[in-house]
Amino acid sequence: MAVVDELDGKKQHQNKDTRRRARMVTAKIEQVVRDGGRLREQD
């Protein structure tokens, strides 16, 4: 039982890391889109 709880805890931790990474990627994409829009407006 304790082993199962430990594995489940690890899985939840991985999910948290994956979500954080996805949020960082999304923020980076949004920044690039904003910068791209600004560059296009200047042309």
TIGULO-394727 format. One record per atom (N, C-alpha, C, O): residue in one letter; atom name; x, y, z. Coordinates in pm, whole numbers. Layout:
("A" "CA" (X Y Z))
...
END
This chain:
("M" "N" (84 -121 0))
("M" "CA" (0 0 0))
("M" "C" (88 126 0))
("M" "O" (64 219 -76))
("A" "N" (187 126 86))
("A" "CA" (276 242 93))
("A" "C" (350 263 -39))
("A" "O" (372 376 -82))
("V" "N" (387 151 -103))
("V" "CA" (457 160 -232))
("V" "C" (367 225 -337))
("V" "O" (413 308 -415))
("V" "N" (240 186 -338))
("V" "CA" (145 242 -434))
("V" "C" (131 392 -410))
("V" "O" (129 470 -506))
("D" "N" (120 433 -284))
("D" "CA" (109 576 -253))
("D" "C" (232 651 -301))
("D" "O" (222 762 -353))
("E" "N" (350 589 -283))
("E" "CA" (474 654 -325))
("E" "C" (476 673 -477))
("E" "O" (511 780 -526))
("L" "N" (437 569 -550))
("L" "CA" (432 578 -696))
("L" "C" (333 684 -740))
("L" "O" (360 763 -831))
("D" "N" (216 687 -676))
("D" "CA" (113 784 -710))
("D" "C" (164 926 -685))
("D" "O" (140 1016 -765))
("G" "N" (235 945 -573))
("G" "CA" (292 1075 -542))
("G" "C" (391 1119 -648))
("G" "O" (394 1236 -688))
("K" "N" (473 1025 -695))
("K" "CA" (570 1057 -800))
("K" "C" (499 1099 -927))
("K" "O" (540 1194 -994))
("K" "N" (391 1027 -961))
("K" "CA" (317 1056 -1083))
("K" "C" (258 1197 -1076))
("K" "O" (265 1273 -1172))
("Q" "N" (200 1232 -961))
("Q" "CA" (142 1366 -944))
("Q" "C" (249 1473 -956))
("Q" "O" (225 1580 -1012))
("H" "N" (369 1444 -902))
("H" "CA" (479 1541 -910))
("H" "C" (519 1562 -1056))
("H" "O" (543 1675 -1098))
("Q" "N" (526 1452 -1133))
("Q" "CA" (560 1462 -1275))
("Q" "C" (456 1547 -1348))
("Q" "O" (492 1631 -1431))
("N" "N" (329 1525 -1318))
("N" "CA" (223 1601 -1382))
("N" "C" (239 1750 -1354))
("N" "O" (218 1834 -1442))
("K" "N" (277 1783 -1229))
("K" "CA" (296 1922 -1192))
("K" "C" (410 1984 -1274))
("K" "O" (398 2096 -1323))
("D" "N" (521 1908 -1288))
("D" "CA" (634 1957 -1367))
("D" "C" (594 1977 -1512))
("D" "O" (630 2077 -1574))
("T" "N" (519 1881 -1566))
("T" "CA" (476 1889 -1706))
("T" "C" (388 2012 -1726))
("T" "O" (402 2084 -1825))
("R" "N" (297 2035 -1631))
("R" "CA" (207 2150 -1642))
("R" "C" (287 2279 -1637))
("R" "O" (260 2373 -1712))
("R" "N" (387 2284 -1547))
("R" "CA" (469 2405 -1534))
("R" "C" (546 2429 -1665))
("R" "O" (556 2542 -1712))
("R" "N" (599 2320 -1723))
("R" "CA" (675 2334 -1848))
("R" "C" (583 2382 -1959))
("R" "O" (621 2467 -2039))
("A" "N" (462 2327 -1965))
("A" "CA" (366 2367 -2068))
("A" "C" (331 2515 -2054))
("A" "O" (318 2586 -2153))
("R" "N" (316 2560 -1928))
("R" "CA" (282 2701 -1904))
("R" "C" (398 2790 -1950))
("R" "O" (374 2897 -2007))
("M" "N" (523 2747 -1925))
("M" "CA" (639 2826 -1966))
("M" "C" (644 2836 -2118))
("M" "O" (670 2943 -2173))
("V" "N" (620 2723 -2186))
("V" "CA" (620 2722 -2333))
("V" "C" (510 2813 -2386))
("V" "O" (533 2890 -2480))
("T" "N" (391 2805 -2327))
("T" "CA" (279 2889 -2370))
("T" "C" (313 3036 -2353))
("T" "O" (284 3117 -2441))
("A" "N" (374 3072 -2240))
("A" "CA" (411 3211 -2215))
("A" "C" (513 3257 -2318))
("A" "O" (507 3370 -2366))
("K" "N" (608 3169 -2353))
("K" "CA" (710 3204 -2451))
("K" "C" (647 3228 -2587))
("K" "O" (682 3323 -2657))
("I" "N" (553 3140 -2625))
("I" "CA" (484 3154 -2754))
("I" "C" (407 3286 -2758))
("I" "O" (412 3359 -2857))
("E" "N" (335 3316 -2649))
("E" "CA" (258 3441 -2643))
("E" "C" (350 3562 -2658))
("E" "O" (316 3659 -2725))
("Q" "N" (468 3555 -2594))
("Q" "CA" (563 3665 -2603))
("Q" "C" (611 3682 -2747))
("Q" "O" (618 3794 -2798))
("V" "N" (642 3571 -2814))
("V" "CA" (688 3576 -2954))
("V" "C" (578 3634 -3042))
("V" "O" (606 3716 -3130))
("V" "N" (453 3593 -3018))
("V" "CA" (341 3644 -3098))
("V" "C" (328 3794 -3078))
("V" "O" (308 3868 -3174))
("R" "N" (339 3840 -2952))
("R" "CA" (330 3984 -2926))
("R" "C" (445 4058 -2995))
("R" "O" (423 4162 -3057))
("D" "N" (567 4005 -2983))
("D" "CA" (682 4068 -3047))
("D" "C" (664 4070 -3199))
("D" "O" (692 4170 -3264))
("G" "N" (617 3958 -3255))
("G" "CA" (594 3949 -3399))
("G" "C" (492 4052 -3444))
("G" "O" (510 4116 -3548))
("G" "N" (385 4068 -3368))
("G" "CA" (282 4166 -3401))
("G" "C" (339 4307 -3400))
("G" "O" (305 4389 -3486))
("R" "N" (426 4335 -3302))
("R" "CA" (486 4467 -3292))
("R" "C" (578 4492 -3412))
("R" "O" (579 4601 -3469))
("L" "N" (655 4389 -3451))
("L" "CA" (745 4404 -3565))
("L" "C" (666 4432 -3692))
("L" "O" (706 4516 -3773))
("R" "N" (554 4362 -3710))
("R" "CA" (472 4380 -3829))
("R" "C" (413 4522 -3833))
("R" "O" (404 4583 -3939))
("E" "N" (374 4574 -3716))
("E" "CA" (316 4708 -3712))
("E" "C" (419 4814 -3752))
("E" "O" (383 4915 -3813))
("Q" "N" (546 4790 -3719))
("Q" "CA" (650 4889 -3751))
("Q" "C" (678 4896 -3901))
("Q" "O" (716 5002 -3951))
("D" "N" (660 4784 -3973))
("D" "CA" (692 4782 -4116))
("D" "C" (608 4872 -4198))
("D" "O" (625 4879 -4320))
END
